[in-house]
Amino acid sequence: MKTTLTKRILSIIAVISLLLAFGLFAIASSDSEGSSDDQGSGDASSDSGKDSNIYYYNVNIKSCRLAKDYSGNPIAIITYTFTNNAEDATCFMYAFNDAVYQNGVGLNKCYLTSDTANYSSENQTKQIKTGATLDVEVAYVLNDETTDLEVEVKRLIDFFDKDEMITKTFKIAK
């Protein structure tokens, strides 16, 4: 009986969560084509050319810098500029699915960097209100130190199956 009650409660929570998420993303913004003017300080070689507005949010892949993790392994720190245009406060981590690839293989996120990396992951979970903009840094462990980085950002939850994504490639120069 206890297991049945637990299953029912979990089912109700799941349904409520989905309804809330659907309500948050029910209205889509325009699907206009455009290009990002912000090339950042990284050595960007290509850009998807798509508008960086992803429904209620605006995101730009701003820059890339190399550093070391706590063990001395090479990492890339990608800086995103995130603007919340939704009615409610939200954070980057709950709005987007960000990924970085080398030769088509995804990179793991890095959470502990060397003291010299000047890395702050705090903004990934910092709530921002409507109209606010925040730079967000995310670190990734490199597979190697020579292969270009392919950065992709898309909405975390996509009920409209639009698969809108922005991309940017950064060259790693030795």
Disulfide bonds with the S-S distance in Angstrom:
none
